[in-house]
Amino acid sequence: MDRTEIADLIVERIKAEKSRVAQQYAASVGTIGHFVIDDLLPAELAERIYRQFPKPDAMRLKKTLREYKYIAAQMDEHDLLLEEAIYAFQDARVVELIKGICGMNSVYPDVHLYAGGISMMGNQQFLNPHLDNSHDKDRDRWRVLNLLYYVTPDWAEANGGNLELWPQGVGGKPLTIQSRFNRLAVMATHGGSWHSVSPIHANGFRCCVSNYYFSDDPLKEGDSFHVTSFRGRPEQKLRDIVLRADAALRMGIRSLFAKGIKDTTHIYKRKQ
């Protein structure tokens, strides 16, 4: 299936759930707006997408105090179905539906897949609490929505690898959104949208198709530019100190060099 055919299915499913998810987003928008749609695609197609995920050694490993996971954005190196699935979420009809659900004035998908694409997390892997970078790769538009589509069959909540939202900040209690098979999770990104992925304690890999949407304006009045900023989990006191210092250092660099001192490697560099 190509991206338009996949988008046809996504549009149909979103329309069927539009009223419910609009209420879910409206009820949470005061902290971290979010909604979920289960059974997004026919199960056979979702399983096909999962089966086309590359082996770990064909992806980039990120292993630091901040995160431990596999990622890929150079989609022409992998099965075509993965690229078609990613860009189905960038179909104008899908973007317009989600824009309306979230009550936004302007929303743009990201053809460059800046920090998007696919990700895979296995045993002992994690993503610590963090705020996403506030802007796109050129620092022209504000990052406003994170779309996460989970495709690992029979993935149990007890396995870990679940999305965690921290509405009261990292010192509060997280809200867990299970990364269950064939589920789309959409969350707002702004200066208070702390989120994480719980450590995995199971064999196998939790696989995810990721997109970000951007806007002309920030979601929250008073938001300002910030780099991706990590924190320690509540029990990680020393790690929290280190990660705060790391974020402060990188913010200091960006105050001197607006677009950083090196080009990002987490984008889709299309061949001409």
C-alpha positions in Angstrom: 0.0 0.0 0.0 1.2 3.5 -0.7 0.9 6.5 1.7 -2.4 7.8 0.2 -4.1 4.4 0.6 -2.8 4.2 4.2 -3.9 7.8 4.8 -7.4 6.8 3.5 -7.7 4.3 6.4 -6.3 6.7 9.0 -8.8 9.4 7.9 -11.7 7.0 8.2 -10.6 5.9 11.7 -10.0 9.4 13.0 -13.4 10.5 11.7 -15.1 7.7 13.5 -13.4 8.7 16.8 -13.3 12.5 16.2 -15.9 13.5 18.8 -14.5 11.2 21.6 -10.8 12.2 21.0 -11.7 15.9 20.8 -13.2 15.6 24.3 -10.2 13.7 25.5 -7.8 16.4 24.2 -10.0 19.2 25.6 -10.0 17.6 29.0 -6.2 17.4 29.2 -5.2 20.6 27.3 -4.7 22.5 30.5 -1.6 20.4 31.3 -0.4 18.1 28.5 -3.1 17.8 25.8 -3.3 14.3 24.4 -5.6 11.6 22.9 -5.3 8.0 21.7 -7.0 6.0 19.0 -6.9 2.3 19.1 -7.1 -0.1 16.1 -6.0 2.7 13.9 -5.3 0.5 10.9 -6.4 -3.0 9.9 -4.5 -5.4 12.1 -2.9 -7.2 9.1 -1.5 -3.9 7.8 -0.2 -2.9 11.3 1.5 -6.3 11.6 3.1 -5.9 8.1 4.5 -2.5 9.2 5.9 -4.2 12.3 7.5 -7.0 10.3 9.3 -4.5 8.1 11.2 -2.8 10.9 15.0 -3.3 10.4 17.3 -5.3 12.6 19.0 -3.3 15.4 22.3 -3.2 13.6 20.7 -1.4 10.7 19.6 1.4 12.9 21.4 4.1 14.9 21.9 3.3 18.6 21.6 6.2 21.0 22.9 5.3 24.5 23.5 8.0 27.0 22.2 9.0 30.5 19.4 10.7 28.6 18.2 7.8 26.5 18.9 4.3 25.2 17.1 3.3 22.0 17.5 2.6 18.3 16.4 5.2 15.7 16.3 5.7 12.0 15.2 8.6 9.7 17.0 7.8 6.4 14.0 5.9 5.2 15.2 5.0 1.7 17.6 2.5 3.5 14.7 0.4 4.7 11.6 -1.3 3.4 9.4 1.1 1.4 6.3 0.3 3.5 7.9 2.0 6.5 8.3 5.3 4.6 4.8 5.1 3.2 3.4 4.5 6.7 5.3 7.5 8.1 4.2 9.9 5.4 0.6 8.7 5.5 0.4 10.8 8.8 1.6 13.8 6.7 -1.3 13.6 4.3 -3.2 16.9 4.2 -6.4 15.3 5.3 -4.9 13.7 8.3 -3.1 16.9 9.3 -6.4 18.9 9.0 -8.4 16.5 11.1 -5.8 16.5 13.9 -5.5 20.3 13.7 -9.3 20.6 14.2 -9.4 18.1 17.1 -6.7 20.1 18.9 -8.2 23.5 18.0 -5.0 24.8 16.4 -4.7 27.7 13.9 -1.8 26.4 11.9 -0.2 22.9 11.7 2.5 21.7 9.3 3.9 18.2 9.0 7.7 17.7 8.7 8.9 16.2 5.4 12.5 16.2 6.8 11.5 13.9 9.7 13.5 16.0 12.2 13.7 13.7 15.2 11.0 11.6 13.7 11.0 8.4 11.6 11.1 5.1 13.4 12.3 4.0 16.8 12.8 0.6 18.5 13.5 -0.1 22.2 14.4 -3.4 23.7 15.3 -4.9 27.1 16.7 -2.3 29.6 16.2 0.6 27.1 14.5 3.8 28.1 13.8 7.5 27.4 14.2 9.7 30.5 11.8 12.6 31.2 12.4 15.4 28.8 11.0 18.4 26.9 11.3 18.1 23.1 13.2 20.8 21.2 10.8 23.7 20.8 11.4 24.3 17.1 12.0 22.6 13.7 15.5 22.0 12.3 15.7 25.5 10.9 14.2 27.2 14.0 11.4 28.7 11.9 8.4 27.0 13.4 7.2 25.8 16.8 7.0 22.1 17.5 3.4 21.5 18.7 2.4 17.9 18.3 4.0 14.5 18.7 2.4 11.5 16.9 3.4 8.1 18.0 2.0 5.0 16.3 2.9 1.7 18.1 3.0 -1.5 16.0 4.5 -4.4 18.2 1.8 -7.1 18.4 0.8 -8.3 21.9 3.0 -5.8 23.7 1.8 -5.8 27.4 1.9 -2.8 29.6 4.0 -4.8 32.1 6.8 -5.0 29.5 7.5 -1.2 30.0 8.3 1.0 27.0 5.1 3.0 27.7 4.6 6.7 27.1 4.6 8.6 30.3 3.2 12.2 30.6 4.2 14.3 33.6 1.4 16.9 34.0 2.7 18.2 37.3 6.3 18.1 36.3 9.0 15.5 36.9 8.4 15.7 40.7 4.8 14.6 40.3 3.2 11.3 39.3 3.3 10.3 35.6 0.3 9.4 33.6 1.0 6.1 31.7 -0.2 5.6 28.1 0.3 2.0 27.2 2.2 1.5 23.9 -0.3 -1.2 22.8 -0.3 -2.7 19.3 -2.0 -0.5 16.6 -2.5 2.5 18.9 -1.9 6.1 17.9 -1.0 8.5 20.7 -1.0 12.2 20.0 0.4 14.6 22.6 1.0 18.4 22.7 4.6 19.6 23.0 5.3 22.9 24.7 7.4 24.3 27.5 5.6 22.1 30.2 5.0 18.9 28.3 7.5 16.6 30.2 7.3 13.1 28.9 9.3 9.9 28.9 9.3 6.2 28.0 9.4 3.8 30.9 12.3 1.3 31.0 11.6 -2.0 29.2 11.9 -5.3 31.2 11.1 -7.8 28.5 12.5 -9.5 25.5 11.6 -8.3 22.0 11.3 -4.7 20.8 8.7 -2.0 21.1 8.5 -0.5 17.7 7.1 3.0 16.9 6.4 5.2 13.9 6.9 8.8 14.8 5.9 12.2 13.4 6.1 15.8 14.6 3.8 18.6 13.6 4.9 22.3 13.7 3.1 25.6 13.8 3.6 29.3 13.2 2.9 29.9 16.9 3.7 28.2 20.2 1.0 26.3 22.0 1.5 28.1 25.3 1.7 31.9 25.7 5.1 32.8 27.0 6.9 29.7 25.6 10.5 30.4 24.5 13.1 28.6 22.5 14.7 25.6 24.3 16.8 22.6 23.3 15.7 19.1 24.1 16.1 19.1 27.9 16.3 15.9 30.0 15.8 15.3 33.7 16.3 12.3 35.9 13.4 10.3 37.1 12.3 11.1 40.7 14.5 8.4 42.2 17.6 9.4 40.0 18.9 12.3 42.1 22.5 12.3 40.8 21.4 11.8 37.2 19.0 14.7 37.5 21.8 17.0 38.5 24.0 15.9 35.6 21.2 16.2 33.0 20.2 19.6 34.2 23.8 20.8 33.8 23.9 19.2 30.4 20.7 21.0 29.3 22.1 24.3 30.6 25.3 23.8 28.7 23.6 23.1 25.4 21.3 26.1 25.9 24.3 28.2 26.5 25.8 27.0 23.2 22.6 27.8 21.3 22.5 31.3 22.8 25.8 31.9 20.9 25.1 29.8 17.8 21.4 29.9 17.0 21.4 26.7 15.0 24.0 24.9 17.0 27.6 24.1 16.1 26.9 21.1 14.0 24.2 19.9 11.6 21.6 17.4 13.0 22.0 13.9 11.7 18.4 12.9 12.7 16.7 14.0 9.5 15.8 12.3 6.2 18.5 13.5 3.7 16.7 12.8 0.4 18.7 11.9 -2.6 18.3 14.2 -5.6 
